[in-house]
């Protein structure tokens, strides 16, 4: 009986560990996808958000940027 209790307890621990590993893998996948999207779209987003500000500052300083 004692041996069967030990075996049953090991099975529960393994299932918890398996769930933790699965959630960790999902989290890693989400992070990899987010990094890929941000690196692919980063320059576009930066230009869209800060392009107008940079042009306004360049106009105010008298040194126009080539893209403005």
N, CA, C and O atoms as a MOPAC input file, in Angstrom:
PM7 MOZYME 1SCF
protein

 N      0.82200 1    -1.19500 1     0.00000 1
 C      0.00000 1     0.00000 1     0.00000 1
 C      0.86800 1     1.26100 1     0.00000 1
 O      0.56000 1     2.23300 1    -0.69100 1
 N      1.93900 1     1.24000 1     0.76800 1
 C      2.81800 1     2.40800 1     0.83400 1
 C      3.43700 1     2.71300 1    -0.53400 1
 O      3.55700 1     3.87300 1    -0.92800 1
 N      3.82300 1     1.66700 1    -1.24100 1
 C      4.43500 1     1.86000 1    -2.56200 1
 C      3.42300 1     2.43800 1    -3.54200 1
 O      3.77800 1     3.28700 1    -4.35800 1
 N      2.18700 1     2.00100 1    -3.47900 1
 C      1.16900 1     2.53600 1    -4.39000 1
 C      0.87200 1     4.00400 1    -4.08000 1
 O      0.57700 1     4.77800 1    -4.99100 1
 N      0.94600 1     4.39500 1    -2.80700 1
 C      0.76700 1     5.80500 1    -2.44600 1
 C      1.88800 1     6.66300 1    -3.03100 1
 O      1.63900 1     7.75800 1    -3.53600 1
 N      3.10900 1     6.16700 1    -2.96100 1
 C      4.23900 1     6.91200 1    -3.50900 1
 C      4.08700 1     7.04800 1    -5.01900 1
 O      4.31600 1     8.12900 1    -5.56200 1
 N      3.71100 1     5.98500 1    -5.70000 1
 C      3.52800 1     6.04100 1    -7.14700 1
 C      2.40000 1     6.99800 1    -7.51800 1
 O      2.52500 1     7.74400 1    -8.49000 1
 N      1.31100 1     6.99000 1    -6.76900 1
 C      0.18700 1     7.88600 1    -7.05200 1
 C      0.60600 1     9.33900 1    -6.85400 1
 O      0.21500 1    10.21400 1    -7.62700 1
 N      1.38400 1     9.58800 1    -5.84300 1
 C      1.81600 1    10.95700 1    -5.57700 1
 C      2.76600 1    11.46800 1    -6.66000 1
 O      2.70000 1    12.63700 1    -7.03800 1
 N      3.64000 1    10.60900 1    -7.15600 1
 C      4.54700 1    11.00000 1    -8.23200 1
 C      3.76400 1    11.34900 1    -9.49600 1
 O      4.14400 1    12.26700 1   -10.22300 1
 N      2.69300 1    10.63800 1    -9.76000 1
 C      1.87100 1    10.92600 1   -10.93400 1
 C      1.23300 1    12.29700 1   -10.85700 1
 O      1.15700 1    12.99400 1   -11.86900 1
 N      0.77500 1    12.70400 1    -9.68800 1
 C      0.17100 1    14.02000 1    -9.51100 1
 C      1.21100 1    15.10900 1    -9.72200 1
 O      0.92500 1    16.11600 1   -10.37000 1
 N      2.39700 1    14.92700 1    -9.19200 1
 C      3.46200 1    15.91100 1    -9.34100 1
 C      3.85700 1    16.05100 1   -10.80600 1
 O      4.09100 1    17.16400 1   -11.27900 1
 N      3.93200 1    14.95100 1   -11.52000 1
 C      4.29800 1    15.00600 1   -12.92700 1
 C      3.25200 1    15.74600 1   -13.74100 1
 O      3.59600 1    16.49700 1   -14.65400 1
 N      1.97100 1    15.54300 1   -13.42100 1
 C      0.92000 1    16.23900 1   -14.16500 1
 C      0.98000 1    17.73900 1   -13.91600 1
 O      0.77300 1    18.52800 1   -14.83800 1
 N      1.25800 1    18.13900 1   -12.68800 1
 C      1.39300 1    19.56700 1   -12.40100 1
 C      2.59100 1    20.14100 1   -13.14300 1
 O      2.51900 1    21.23400 1   -13.70400 1
 N      3.68300 1    19.40300 1   -13.14100 1
 C      4.87600 1    19.85000 1   -13.85300 1
 C      4.63300 1    19.94600 1   -15.34400 1
 O      5.14000 1    20.85100 1   -16.00600 1
 N      3.85600 1    19.00900 1   -15.87400 1
 C      3.54200 1    19.02800 1   -17.29700 1
 C      2.71600 1    20.26300 1   -17.63600 1
 O      2.96500 1    20.91200 1   -18.65200 1
 N      1.74500 1    20.59300 1   -16.80400 1
 C      0.92700 1    21.78600 1   -17.03800 1
 C      1.76300 1    23.04700 1   -16.98800 1
 O      1.55900 1    23.96000 1   -17.78800 1
 N      2.69400 1    23.10700 1   -16.06300 1
 C      3.57700 1    24.26900 1   -15.93700 1
 C      4.44800 1    24.40900 1   -17.17700 1
 O      4.65300 1    25.51800 1   -17.67100 1
 N      4.96000 1    23.29800 1   -17.67900 1
 C      5.78700 1    23.33400 1   -18.88600 1
 C      4.95400 1    23.77800 1   -20.08200 1
 O      5.42900 1    24.55800 1   -20.90700 1
 N      3.73500 1    23.29800 1   -20.18700 1
 C      2.87600 1    23.69000 1   -21.30600 1
 C      2.57400 1    25.18900 1   -21.27200 1
 O      2.64700 1    25.85600 1   -22.30400 1
 N      2.24000 1    25.71600 1   -20.11500 1
 C      1.98600 1    27.15500 1   -19.99800 1
 C      3.24600 1    27.96200 1   -20.29700 1
 O      3.17100 1    29.02800 1   -20.90800 1
 N      4.38700 1    27.46400 1   -19.87500 1
 C      5.64700 1    28.15700 1   -20.15700 1
 C      5.92600 1    28.19200 1   -21.65400 1
 O      6.36300 1    29.21500 1   -22.18000 1
 N      5.68000 1    27.09200 1   -22.33400 1
 C      5.89400 1    27.05500 1   -23.77800 1
 C      4.95400 1    28.00400 1   -24.51300 1
 O      5.35300 1    28.65200 1   -25.48000 1
 N      3.71700 1    28.08500 1   -24.05800 1
 C      2.76500 1    29.01900 1   -24.66700 1
 C      3.23200 1    30.45500 1   -24.44500 1
 O      3.17300 1    31.27600 1   -25.36000 1
 N      3.69000 1    30.75600 1   -23.24900 1
 C      4.19000 1    32.08800 1   -22.93700 1
 C      5.39500 1    32.44200 1   -23.79300 1
 O      5.49500 1    33.56300 1   -24.29200 1
 N      6.30200 1    31.50300 1   -23.96600 1
 C      7.48100 1    31.74000 1   -24.80700 1
 C      7.04500 1    31.99100 1   -26.24700 1
 O      7.58700 1    32.87900 1   -26.90400 1
 N      6.08600 1    31.23400 1   -26.74400 1
 C      5.59300 1    31.43400 1   -28.10500 1
 C      4.98000 1    32.81600 1   -28.27200 1
 O      5.22400 1    33.47600 1   -29.28300 1
 N      4.20000 1    33.26200 1   -27.31600 1
 C      3.58400 1    34.59300 1   -27.37800 1
 C      4.65700 1    35.67600 1   -27.37300 1
 O      4.55000 1    36.64900 1   -28.12000 1
 N      5.67700 1    35.52600 1   -26.55500 1
 C      6.75400 1    36.51800 1   -26.49500 1
 C      7.52100 1    36.56100 1   -27.81600 1
 O      7.85000 1    37.64200 1   -28.30600 1
 N      7.80500 1    35.40200 1   -28.39100 1
 C      8.53100 1    35.36300 1   -29.66200 1
 C      7.71800 1    36.04000 1   -30.76100 1
 O      8.26900 1    36.80100 1   -31.55700 1
 N      6.42800 1    35.77600 1   -30.81100 1
 C      5.56900 1    36.40200 1   -31.82000 1
 C      5.50600 1    37.91700 1   -31.60300 1
 O      5.56900 1    38.68100 1   -32.56600 1
 N      5.38300 1    38.35100 1   -30.35700 1
 C      5.32700 1    39.78700 1   -30.06700 1
 C      6.62700 1    40.48200 1   -30.46400 1
 O      6.59300 1    41.57500 1   -31.03100 1
 N      7.75600 1    39.87300 1   -30.18000 1
 C      9.04500 1    40.46300 1   -30.55000 1
 C      9.17100 1    40.53000 1   -32.06700 1
 O      9.65100 1    41.52800 1   -32.60400 1
 N      8.74800 1    39.48500 1   -32.75900 1
 C      8.81300 1    39.48400 1   -34.21800 1
 C      7.93900 1    40.59200 1   -34.80200 1
 O      8.37200 1    41.31100 1   -35.70300 1
 N      6.73000 1    40.73300 1   -34.30400 1
 C      5.81900 1    41.76100 1   -34.81700 1
 C      6.36900 1    43.15400 1   -34.52900 1
 O      6.34300 1    44.02600 1   -35.39800 1
 N      6.86000 1    43.36300 1   -33.32500 1
 C      7.40100 1    44.67900 1   -32.98100 1
 C      8.64200 1    45.01300 1   -33.79100 1
 O      8.83700 1    46.16400 1   -34.18100 1
 N      9.47900 1    44.02300 1   -34.04700 1
 C     10.67000 1    44.31000 1   -34.84000 1
 C     10.31600 1    44.55500 1   -36.30100 1
 O     10.97600 1    45.35100 1   -36.96900 1
 N      9.29500 1    43.88800 1   -36.80100 1
 C      8.88400 1    44.08500 1   -38.18900 1
 C      8.14900 1    45.40500 1   -38.37400 1
 O      8.31800 1    46.07100 1   -39.39500 1
 N      7.34200 1    45.78400 1   -37.40700 1
 C      6.51500 1    46.98000 1   -37.52900 1
 C      7.07600 1    48.17500 1   -36.77300 1
 O      6.49100 1    49.25700 1   -36.81400 1
 N      8.18900 1    48.00000 1   -36.09000 1
 C      8.71700 1    49.05200 1   -35.22300 1
 C      9.01300 1    50.35500 1   -35.93100 1
 O      8.62400 1    51.42100 1   -35.45500 1
 N      9.69400 1    50.28600 1   -37.05900 1
 C     10.06100 1    51.51300 1   -37.77400 1
 C      8.81800 1    52.21000 1   -38.30700 1
 O      8.74400 1    53.43900 1   -38.28600 1
 N      7.85000 1    51.45400 1   -38.77800 1
 C      6.61200 1    52.04900 1   -39.29000 1
 C      5.84900 1    52.76900 1   -38.18500 1
 O      5.36000 1    53.88200 1   -38.37400 1
 N      5.75800 1    52.12100 1   -37.03900 1
 C      5.05700 1    52.73600 1   -35.90700 1
 C      5.81800 1    53.96500 1   -35.42700 1
 O      5.21000 1    54.98500 1   -35.10200 1
 N      7.13000 1    53.87400 1   -35.38200 1
 C      7.93800 1    55.01500 1   -34.93000 1
 C      7.75200 1    56.19500 1   -35.87600 1
 O      7.58800 1    57.32700 1   -35.42200 1
 N      7.77400 1    55.95300 1   -37.16300 1
 C      7.58900 1    57.04100 1   -38.12500 1
 C      6.19300 1    57.63800 1   -38.01700 1
 O      6.03000 1    58.85300 1   -38.12100 1
 N      5.19500 1    56.80200 1   -37.81200 1
 C      3.82400 1    57.30100 1   -37.71500 1
 C      3.63200 1    58.14400 1   -36.45500 1
 O      2.94500 1    59.16500 1   -36.49200 1
 N      4.22600 1    57.72800 1   -35.35100 1
 C      4.02400 1    58.43300 1   -34.08700 1
 C      4.89600 1    59.67800 1   -33.96100 1
 O      4.43200 1    60.72000 1   -33.49900 1
 N      6.15200 1    59.56900 1   -34.37000 1
 C      7.09500 1    60.63100 1   -34.09400 1
 C      7.50700 1    61.42700 1   -35.32400 1
 O      8.26800 1    62.38700 1   -35.20500 1
 N      7.02800 1    61.05500 1   -36.49000 1
 C      7.39300 1    61.76400 1   -37.71000 1
 C      6.94100 1    63.20500 1   -37.70300 1
 O      7.70800 1    64.10000 1   -38.05500 1
 N      5.69600 1    63.44200 1   -37.30300 1
 C      5.17400 1    64.80800 1   -37.25900 1
 C      5.91400 1    65.66100 1   -36.22700 1
 O      6.18500 1    66.83900 1   -36.46400 1
 N      6.23400 1    65.06400 1   -35.09600 1
 C      6.94400 1    65.80000 1   -34.05600 1
 C      8.34500 1    66.17300 1   -34.54800 1
 O      8.80100 1    67.29700 1   -34.33400 1
 N      9.01400 1    65.24500 1   -35.19600 1
 C     10.36700 1    65.51700 1   -35.69700 1
 C     10.34000 1    66.60000 1   -36.75900 1
 O     11.21500 1    67.46600 1   -36.78100 1
 N      9.34700 1    66.56700 1   -37.64300 1
 C      9.24100 1    67.59700 1   -38.68500 1
 C      8.95100 1    68.96600 1   -38.07600 1
 O      9.50600 1    69.97400 1   -38.51500 1
 N      8.09000 1    69.00200 1   -37.07600 1
 C      7.77600 1    70.27200 1   -36.41900 1
 C      9.00700 1    70.84800 1   -35.73000 1
 O      9.25400 1    72.05200 1   -35.79500 1
 N      9.77200 1    69.99400 1   -35.07400 1
 C     10.98100 1    70.46800 1   -34.40400 1
 C     12.01800 1    70.93100 1   -35.42400 1
 O     12.72400 1    71.91400 1   -35.20000 1
 N     12.10300 1    70.21400 1   -36.54500 1
 C     13.06100 1    70.61600 1   -37.57900 1
 C     12.66100 1    71.94900 1   -38.18800 1
 O     13.52100 1    72.78800 1   -38.45300 1
 N     11.36300 1    72.15800 1   -38.41600 1
 C     10.89400 1    73.43400 1   -38.95100 1
 C     11.18200 1    74.57200 1   -37.97700 1
 O     11.57800 1    75.66400 1   -38.38500 1
 N     10.98400 1    74.31100 1   -36.70000 1
 C     11.20200 1    75.35300 1   -35.69500 1
 C     12.68200 1    75.71600 1   -35.58100 1
 O     13.02300 1    76.86700 1   -35.30700 1
 N     13.55300 1    74.74000 1   -35.79100 1
 C     14.98000 1    75.01900 1   -35.66900 1
 C     15.58600 1    75.54600 1   -36.97600 1
 O     16.72100 1    76.02200 1   -36.99300 1
 N     14.82900 1    75.45800 1   -38.05600 1
 C     15.32200 1    75.95100 1   -39.32500 1
 C     16.15000 1    74.93600 1   -40.08800 1
 O     16.71900 1    75.25800 1   -41.13100 1
 N     16.22400 1    73.72100 1   -39.58500 1
 C     16.99200 1    72.66400 1   -40.23500 1
 C     16.03300 1    71.57300 1   -40.68400 1
 O     15.80600 1    70.63000 1   -39.92500 1
 N     15.45600 1    71.65300 1   -41.88600 1
 C     14.43600 1    70.70300 1   -42.30600 1
 C     15.02600 1    69.30800 1   -42.51700 1
 O     16.15400 1    69.14600 1   -42.98200 1
 N     14.23500 1    68.33100 1   -42.16500 1
 C     14.61000 1    66.94600 1   -42.40500 1
 C     14.31200 1    66.59000 1   -43.85200 1
 O     13.41600 1    67.19100 1   -44.44500 1
 N     15.01500 1    65.64800 1   -44.43900 1
 C     14.77800 1    65.30600 1   -45.83400 1
 C     13.38200 1    64.70700 1   -46.08400 1
 O     12.86200 1    64.81800 1   -47.19400 1
 N     12.77800 1    64.08500 1   -45.08500 1
 C     11.48800 1    63.42800 1   -45.26600 1
 C     10.30600 1    64.36800 1   -45.04100 1
 O      9.16700 1    63.99400 1   -45.32000 1
 N     10.54800 1    65.56400 1   -44.55000 1
 C      9.43200 1    66.46600 1   -44.20600 1
 C      8.92800 1    67.22000 1   -45.42500 1
 O      7.99700 1    68.01800 1   -45.31700 1

